[in-house]
Amino acid sequence: MRRIFLQALMPTACALLTSCGTVQQTHVTDTSRTFTTVVVDAGHGGKDNGALRRYGGAEKQATLDVATRLAQKLRESQFHTVMTRSSDVFIPLDERADISNRQKNAIFVSIHFNDSSRRGIRGFETYYHSPAARSLAYRIQQHLVTIPGSTNRGVKTANFRVLRNALYPAVLVECGFLSNRKEGAGARSAGHRDELADKIAEAIVDERYGKGTGHAPAAASDAVATSGHAE
C-alpha cells in the first residue's frame, strides 16, 4: 500500500487524505459478535496498481488473490461473503464502503500489502477506526504473527476513508511489504498467500464464535497512523 506524505501532495489531492480537514463521525453498529456476512475488499485494482515492486509485483494482483482465497475459506465456514471486486477493475473508495453498508449484519475486511523506500522494513499491520472494530483488528493481527518468521508492527487506529465511512466494524490489513525481499517474494507465492488468507479467516471465525483464547491488549498499546493515506 503506497504511503503518501503531505508535503508531496497537490492541494486537490489533500481532500483525499484522512489527515486533511474535519470528517464526520459515522455511527457504527457493533456486529462483531453477530455478523453473518463478511465483505472482503481487495485493495486497489484496474488503473490503480497500488504498490509496484520488483520483489512483490503489483499490489492489486496480490490483494485480489488473498481476498479471493479468504472469501472461499469464509464460505466454507458458513459465512455469506461479498467481494468489492472479483477481477482487475477499479472501484472508488466510497463505493467500497457503500457495498459494505448495503449489507445486513456484516463486517468489512480490506486486504492490502505495504511499501517502503527502506527495503529492510517488514511486518504485518492491522488498522481500525471505530472502537467496535478494535477486537477484530487485534484478533487478525494475533493470528497473522503466528506465521513463522513474521514481524509484528502492531494494531493501529487510522482515519482511512474505507474505515471511517463504514457502518459496521471495519479493518484494513497490511499483509507485509512488497518492497522487502522476503515478504515481496512471499506475496508472489501461492502457498504464502493461502497462508495469509487462512490466518485472517481463522481470526474472523474466532471473532464471531469465540473459539480463540487471545484477548485484545490494553488500549494504551493502540497507535495512530501518522502518514497520510488515500484509503
C-alpha positions as CSV (number, residue, x, y, z in Angstrom):
1,M,0.0,0.0,0.0
2,R,1.5,3.3,-1.0
3,R,2.3,5.9,1.6
4,I,1.5,9.4,0.5
5,F,3.1,12.2,2.5
6,L,1.5,15.7,2.8
7,Q,4.5,17.6,1.7
8,A,4.4,15.8,-1.7
9,L,0.7,16.5,-2.3
10,M,-1.0,19.0,-4.6
11,P,-3.9,20.8,-2.9
12,T,-6.6,18.9,-4.8
13,A,-5.2,15.6,-3.5
14,C,-5.3,16.8,0.1
15,A,-9.1,16.2,0.2
16,L,-8.5,12.5,-0.3
17,L,-6.3,12.2,2.8
18,T,-7.6,11.2,6.1
19,S,-5.5,13.8,7.9
20,C,-6.9,16.7,6.0
21,G,-9.9,18.7,7.2
22,T,-12.7,17.6,9.5
23,V,-14.5,14.4,8.9
24,Q,-18.0,13.4,10.2
25,Q,-18.1,10.6,12.7
26,T,-20.1,7.7,11.3
27,H,-22.3,5.7,13.6
28,V,-21.2,2.2,13.6
29,T,-23.4,-0.8,14.6
30,D,-21.4,-3.3,16.6
31,T,-21.9,-6.6,14.8
32,S,-18.6,-8.1,15.9
33,R,-20.4,-11.0,17.8
34,T,-23.4,-11.4,15.5
35,F,-22.2,-10.9,11.9
36,T,-23.2,-13.4,9.2
37,T,-21.7,-11.6,6.2
38,V,-18.1,-10.6,5.6
39,V,-17.4,-8.0,2.9
40,V,-13.9,-8.8,1.6
41,D,-12.2,-5.8,-0.1
42,A,-9.2,-6.5,-2.4
43,G,-7.3,-3.2,-2.3
44,H,-6.6,-1.2,-5.5
45,G,-7.4,-2.7,-8.9
46,G,-7.7,-1.6,-12.5
47,K,-5.9,1.7,-13.1
48,D,-4.7,1.7,-9.5
49,N,-1.8,-0.7,-9.2
50,G,-1.1,0.1,-5.5
51,A,2.5,-0.6,-4.6
52,L,4.5,-1.9,-7.6
53,R,7.8,-3.6,-6.7
54,R,10.2,-6.0,-8.4
55,Y,10.1,-8.3,-5.4
56,G,6.3,-8.4,-4.9
57,G,4.9,-7.3,-8.3
58,A,1.7,-5.3,-8.4
59,E,-0.2,-4.9,-5.1
60,K,-3.5,-5.1,-6.9
61,Q,-2.8,-8.7,-8.0
62,A,-1.7,-9.9,-4.6
63,T,-4.6,-8.4,-2.8
64,L,-7.1,-9.9,-5.2
65,D,-5.6,-13.4,-4.8
66,V,-5.6,-13.2,-1.0
67,A,-9.1,-11.7,-0.9
68,T,-10.4,-14.5,-3.2
69,R,-8.9,-17.2,-1.1
70,L,-10.2,-15.5,2.1
71,A,-13.7,-15.3,0.7
72,Q,-13.7,-19.0,-0.2
73,K,-12.4,-20.1,3.2
74,L,-15.1,-18.0,4.9
75,R,-17.8,-19.5,2.7
76,E,-16.6,-22.9,3.8
77,S,-17.1,-21.7,7.4
78,Q,-20.8,-20.9,6.5
79,F,-20.4,-17.1,6.2
80,H,-22.0,-15.2,3.4
81,T,-19.3,-13.3,1.6
82,V,-19.4,-10.2,-0.7
83,M,-16.3,-9.1,-2.6
84,T,-16.0,-5.5,-3.5
85,R,-14.1,-6.6,-6.7
86,S,-13.5,-10.1,-8.1
87,S,-11.4,-9.0,-11.1
88,D,-8.9,-6.4,-12.1
89,V,-11.2,-3.4,-12.0
90,F,-11.1,0.0,-10.3
91,I,-13.6,0.5,-7.5
92,P,-13.7,4.0,-5.9
93,L,-13.1,4.1,-2.2
94,D,-16.6,5.5,-1.4
95,E,-18.2,2.7,-3.4
96,R,-16.2,0.1,-1.5
97,A,-17.7,1.4,1.8
98,D,-21.1,1.6,0.2
99,I,-21.0,-2.0,-0.9
100,S,-20.4,-3.0,2.8
101,N,-23.0,-0.6,4.1
102,R,-25.7,-2.1,1.9
103,Q,-25.3,-5.5,3.6
104,K,-27.1,-6.6,6.8
105,N,-25.2,-7.8,9.9
106,A,-21.8,-7.6,8.3
107,I,-18.1,-6.7,8.9
108,F,-15.7,-5.3,6.4
109,V,-12.1,-6.5,5.8
110,S,-9.8,-4.7,3.4
111,I,-6.7,-6.5,2.2
112,H,-3.5,-4.6,1.3
113,F,0.2,-5.0,1.1
114,N,2.6,-2.4,2.3
115,D,5.5,-0.5,0.7
116,S,8.6,1.5,1.9
117,S,11.6,3.1,0.4
118,R,13.6,1.2,3.0
119,R,13.9,-2.4,1.9
120,G,14.6,-3.6,5.4
121,I,11.2,-2.6,6.7
122,R,8.9,-5.6,7.0
123,G,6.0,-6.9,9.0
124,F,2.2,-7.1,9.4
125,E,-0.1,-4.2,10.5
126,T,-3.8,-4.1,11.1
127,Y,-5.8,-0.8,11.2
128,Y,-9.2,0.1,12.5
129,H,-11.2,3.3,13.1
130,S,-14.3,2.5,15.2
131,P,-13.9,1.0,18.7
132,A,-16.4,-1.6,17.5
133,A,-13.7,-3.0,15.2
134,R,-10.8,-3.0,17.7
135,S,-11.3,-6.6,18.9
136,L,-11.4,-7.9,15.3
137,A,-8.2,-5.9,14.4
138,Y,-6.3,-7.4,17.3
139,R,-7.5,-10.9,16.6
140,I,-6.4,-10.7,13.0
141,Q,-3.0,-9.3,14.0
142,Q,-2.6,-12.0,16.6
143,H,-3.2,-14.8,14.0
144,L,-1.0,-13.3,11.4
145,V,2.0,-13.0,13.6
146,T,1.9,-16.8,14.3
147,I,3.3,-17.2,10.8
148,P,6.9,-18.3,11.3
149,G,9.5,-15.5,10.9
150,S,6.8,-12.8,10.9
151,T,7.3,-9.3,12.3
152,N,4.6,-7.7,14.4
153,R,4.2,-4.0,13.5
154,G,1.1,-3.7,15.6
155,V,-2.5,-2.7,15.6
156,K,-3.1,1.0,14.8
157,T,-6.0,3.4,14.6
158,A,-6.4,5.2,11.3
159,N,-8.9,7.6,9.6
160,F,-8.7,5.8,6.2
161,R,-11.9,6.5,4.2
162,V,-12.9,2.9,3.8
163,L,-12.8,2.6,7.6
164,R,-14.3,5.8,8.7
165,N,-17.3,5.6,6.3
166,A,-18.2,2.0,7.4
167,L,-21.5,1.4,9.2
168,Y,-20.2,-1.9,10.5
169,P,-16.9,-2.9,12.2
170,A,-14.2,-2.4,9.5
171,V,-10.5,-3.3,9.4
172,L,-7.6,-2.8,6.9
173,V,-4.9,-5.5,6.9
174,E,-1.4,-4.9,5.6
175,C,-0.1,-8.3,4.7
176,G,3.6,-7.4,4.5
177,F,5.9,-5.2,2.5
178,L,6.3,-5.8,-1.2
179,S,9.4,-3.6,-1.0
180,N,11.1,-6.2,1.3
181,R,12.9,-9.1,-0.5
182,K,11.4,-11.8,1.7
183,E,7.9,-10.5,2.1
184,G,7.8,-9.5,-1.6
185,A,8.8,-13.0,-2.6
186,G,6.1,-14.3,-0.2
187,A,3.5,-12.2,-2.0
188,R,4.4,-13.9,-5.2
189,S,4.0,-17.4,-3.6
190,A,0.6,-19.0,-3.9
191,G,1.4,-21.0,-0.7
192,H,2.1,-17.9,1.3
193,R,-0.9,-16.0,0.0
194,D,-3.0,-19.0,1.0
195,E,-1.5,-19.0,4.5
196,L,-2.3,-15.3,4.8
197,A,-5.9,-16.0,3.9
198,D,-6.0,-18.9,6.3
199,K,-4.8,-16.8,9.3
200,I,-7.3,-14.0,8.5
201,A,-10.1,-16.4,8.1
202,E,-9.3,-18.2,11.4
203,A,-9.3,-14.8,13.2
204,I,-12.7,-13.9,11.7
205,V,-14.2,-17.2,12.8
206,D,-12.8,-16.8,16.3
207,E,-14.2,-13.3,16.5
208,R,-17.6,-14.5,15.6
209,Y,-17.8,-17.7,17.6
210,G,-15.2,-17.1,20.4
211,K,-13.2,-20.2,19.7
212,G,-9.9,-18.4,20.3
213,T,-8.3,-17.8,23.7
214,G,-6.5,-14.5,22.9
215,H,-7.6,-11.1,24.4
216,A,-7.1,-7.7,23.0
217,P,-4.2,-5.8,24.8
218,A,-4.9,-2.7,26.8
219,A,-5.9,0.5,25.0
220,A,-2.5,2.0,25.8
221,S,-0.9,-0.1,23.1
222,D,-3.1,1.4,20.4
223,A,-1.2,3.5,17.9
224,V,-2.4,6.2,15.5
225,A,-1.3,6.1,11.8
226,T,0.8,9.2,11.2
227,S,1.3,9.2,7.5
228,G,-1.3,10.4,5.0
229,H,-3.1,7.8,3.1
230,A,-5.6,7.8,0.2
231,E,-7.5,5.0,1.8
